[in-house]
Amino acid sequence: MKFENIYKLYITSIYIMELEVQGKSIFETDIELFDSNNKRNTKDNNDENNKLREQIINAIINNFIPETWYENKMWTDLRNELMNYILHFGIDYIKVECRIKAGRKHNCDYELIFTLRDNTKIYRDVEFKFNTVCAMNCPQILSLASNECDYADIFYDNYLPKIVTLYDITHLLPDKETYLRYIYQPDYEKLPFFKHLYDNENKYKRAKLAIVKKSIHEFLKTYTKKISYEYFQNKFKNQSDKNYLCYYKGQIYTDKIKPKELQITSHRLKSSKNYNNTIILYTKTSTELHMLLRWKNHNGILFPAWQIKLCRFDDINNGPIMKKVFKSKY
């Protein structure tokens, strides 16, 4: 594995140190992103900030951070927490490396590589979550494209024409085959149709949202009768391999989802008076998996997907769970 770290010093009214690792820049002041109350932590910047946090964790574990940065207590505290997290694996290693594996094609954020005394290696998948103490408190543990079902087909036939009329873009509407080929990707530039909707969304945003919500509501009423447990079981199977690294108020907590928490036994449509958007999957434990059907890249434009949240209902979660090492009882 080859890493590059280049140090640059920029002089403004004060000295600002920048670290470049694998073409990504980290500033000494970026440690502030681990303070959830910091003014830089806004909803609009969440994705960008989380990528920076992931880079910082990677750089600390790989010893890329200059020692002078650790004169700042926040940097020192985070390093200590990460070293304790690594120790919790109980592996007698001589070297540990961190490799970022984030992105939709990967199952986790990091891979930790432990080198043992006989030069053999042990690998551990790690999932980073910010501002939470366990997997249950995360908005999602997994996001899956909804391409296993015919939602996008039905949306194209029955609901997209209403959006096309709303925005008066019949001339830009691609044929169904082309639409389905590009709908499960995040790039608005791929087709003029997506680009126009994205650029002009605010003109009829609320009206478009109403169309999208109706499409989801109507679709789920039918889909719950033919949902495939086998399909989702196969998609969930790697989730129990993840080791969660949860950061909350200066401390790191660990969690791991047990296989039985992912074994589906039954399901139902979540009750809602006016709008259904979630399927509840029951498992072999008291844990539930809540599958929310939503559009990841602006409603009705790109990437319809299942946002899957873990909901535990057991003795652990009826009381305080602020523990340095969080473990499910299953």
Buried (B, 14 or more C-beta within 10 A) or exposed (E): EEBEBEEEEEEEEEEEBBBBBBEBEBBBBBBBBBEEEEEEBEEEEEEEBBBBBBBBBBBBBBEBBEEEBBEBEBBEBBBEBBEBBBEEBEBEBEEBBBBBBBEEEEEBBBBBBBBEEEEEEBEBBBBBBBBBBBBBBBEBBBBBBBBEBBBBEBBBEBBBEBBBEBBEBEEBBBEEEEBBEBBBBEEBEBBEBBBBBBEEBEEBEEEBBEBBBBBBBBBBEEBBEEBEEEEBEEBBEEBBBBBBBBBBEEBBBBBBBBBEBBBBEEBEBBEEEEEBBBBBBBBBBBBBBBBBBBBBBBBBBBBBBBBBBBEBEBEBBEEEBEEEEBEBEB
